[in-house]
Amino acid sequence: MSILNGQTALVTGASRGIGRAIALRLAKEGAQVLVHYHHNRAAAESVLSEMERPGTLLQADLRSPREIDGMIAALGDAQLNILINNAGIWGQTPLGNTSLDELEAMLDINVKGVFYLTQVCLPRLHEGARIVNVSSIAGRTGTRGGRSVYAATKAAVDAFTRNWALELAPRRIRVNAVAPGYIDTDMTAGYFADREVLEFAVSRQPFGRLGYADEVANVVLFLCSPASNWITGESLNVSGGFVV
């Protein structure tokens, strides 16, 4: 019997990368998955086509509270057992050379969007539901390449995780996060296309390779399963020992 049979999961940013892997993994274990995407409908539809059971597409720009409200209202009376806050953006924001628009875009999606979507979903979360936030080891280590704002947003996600775990404990809702390190996805493909950057990243990995999105998805599944019933408020390092 699949461990998530009869449960409904919303995965944001599920059209590619880590979000895609999470959506497919949860569906494989029996969940009905709501696949959120921003603008790449074709990629989101390809995720649905690979699922072992029917899923649903949801579209919204998570920078917009109005679009978040509309997306959740479109669910009608549907309730949620699992919320995966995966959607986010990354990039360089060098101090002294970052526009206000660039700063606001990253904060709007990575911090404000995560908070507001979770708040809107709260009345729909069953007692005993699970929230998993996708953070990053950037939130707990120094980063190269002028990525301080991205790092700060992921530190905020870890802070949300700890505090929400306490706030929602009376409803038996567990809140955890995963903090990936260097992961080989289409989002990071451009970054690692630079051979020197790739070699430097791999040289810092104890296992001598980048991680895979499926490896992160497996940890998310664990945090959504009964096997992790006594874990809440944690941000699990999923970096292959990068920060050991």
N, C-alpha and C positions, 0 to 999 in steps of 0.2 A: 504493500500500500504506500502510495506517495505521501510524503510527510506534510504537504501543504494542500491536500485535497480539500475542496470546498472553501478555500480562502481567496480573498481578493487583494491584489497588490498593485499599488501605483508606483511606477518607476519613472522618475523624471530624467530627461536627457537620454532616452532609451533607444535612440535610433542608431547609435554607433558606440564604439569603444567599450568602456567599462559598463555603461548603462545597458548597452545591448547584451553584453554577456550576462549581466544580472537578470534582465528580463527573461532571457532564454533559460537560465538555470532555474529560476523560480517556476516558470511554466512547466519545465520538465518534471518538477516535483509536485505538480498538481494544481498550482495556483492559477486563477484567472488573472491575467496581467493586463493592466491599463498602461499602454505604451505612450508616454508623453514625448512630443517632439516640438521643436520650434518652427523650423522652415523646411526641413528635408523630409517631405512626406514619402518620397520614393524609398528612402532608407528605412523609414519607420515601417512601411508596408512590407519591406523585405524581412524585417524582424518577425512580423506577424506570420508571414508565409513559412518561416522556419519553426514556429512553435508547434508543439505536439498537441495543443488544445487551443480553442479559439481565444483570441485576445481582442482588445479594443484600442483604437487610436484616439489620442487626446492631443489637441494642438493649443499652444499658448506661448506667448512671449513672457517669460517669468520676470522680466523687468517691469511688467505692467500689472498692478493690482487688479485693474478692471478685467484683463484677460484671464488672470488666475480665478477671479470670482466667476467669470463666465464658464470656464472649463469645469470647475467643480459643480456649478449649478446644473450643467448639462448631464451630470451623473444621475439626476433625479433622486430617488430614494436609496441609491446604492450606498452600502457601508464598506469600510475598509478594515482589513486585518493587518496590512503591512503598508508602510510608506517608506519609499527609498528616495531620499533627497540626493540625487546624483548630479543633476545638471549644474554646470559651472563653466566658466571660461578661465583661461590662463594666458599669460603673456608678459612681456617686459613692461615695467613701469619705472624706469630709472629715475632716481631722485634728481630733480633739476630739469627734467626733460619729459614730463608726463602732463598731458592736458587734463583739464577738469573733466572733460567728457570721457576720457579713458578711465580715469579714477572712478567716476560715478558708475560707468558700465559694469566694472568688476564688482563694485560694492552692491549694485542693484541686483545682480544675478546671484553672486556667491554668498551674500549675506542677507540682504533684504528679501530676496525672492525665497530663500530657504525658510526664513522666519515666517513670512506672510503666508506662504503655501501651507506650512504646517499648521498655522493658526486657523486657516480656513478649513482644513481637513479635520481639525480636532473634534467637532461634533459628530463626524462620521466614523471615527475610530472606535471599534469595538473595545470593550473592556478586555484587557490582556493582549491588545495589539502590540505590534513592534514597529519602531521607527529606527531606520539605519541611515545615518548621514555619511556621505562620502567626503572625507577630509583629505589630508595629505601629510606626508612627513615634513613638507615645507612649513607646516604650522608649528613645528617643534624644533627645527634646525635652521641654521643659516643657509641662505640660498645664493647662488651665483647668478650673474646676468641681469641684475636689476629687477628682481621679482618680489620686492618687499610687500607690495599691495596684495598680490596673490597669497603670499605666506600669511599676511595678517588676516585675510578672509578665512583661511583654513584654521587659523588659531581661533577665530570667532566661532567656526563650526564646532570645534572641540568644546568651546565654552557652552554653546547651546546644548551640546550632548550631555554634559555633566549636569547642567541646571535643569533641563527638561526631565532628566531621569528622576530628579527629586520632585519636581512639580507634578509629574504624571504617575508617580508610584501609587497614589491612592486608587487609581484606576487600573493598576497592575499593568500599565503600559511600559514596556521596556524600551529604553532609548540608548543606542550604541552607535559607534562610528567605526569605519575602517579608514586607515591612513596609508594609502599606497605610496610606494616609492617610484622608481623609474619603471614605467609600464609601457610595453610596446603596443601602441594603438594607432589608429589613423590620425588622432588628434596630435600625437607626439611625433608622427612620421616626419614632418618638416623639420622639427628640431633635431631629430637624430639622423637626418639626411647628411648633416655635416659629420664627416668621418671622425674628425678630431673630437667633436662633442660626444659621439657615440663611444669612442674608445675610452674617453675619460670617464663616462658614466659606467661602462662595464668594468673598468679598472677598480671602481669603488665598491663593486658588488662582491660579497664573499663567494657567491656561486658563479661569478664570472659571466653573467648574462642579465638581460633585462627581464622583468616579470611579464606575465601574460594576463590579459583581462579575465580569462577564465579562473585564474588563481585567486583573484580578488572576489569574483562572483561566488566561489566556493565558501569563502569566509563570510560573505553576506548571507548566504543560505544558512550557515551555522547559526548566525545571530538571529535569524528568523525562525529557527527550529526549536523544538522542545529541549534539544541538547544544551541550549544556552540559557535555560530558564532562570538561573541564578546569576546572570551577568547583566548589569545595567550601568549606564554612566561611563562606559569604557570606550576608548578610541584605540582599536587594535592596530598595531604596527604590521602592515602587510608589505614589507619591503625586502624580503629575502636577507635580512640581517644588516641592511644598510646602516641603520642607526644603532647597532649593538655597540 
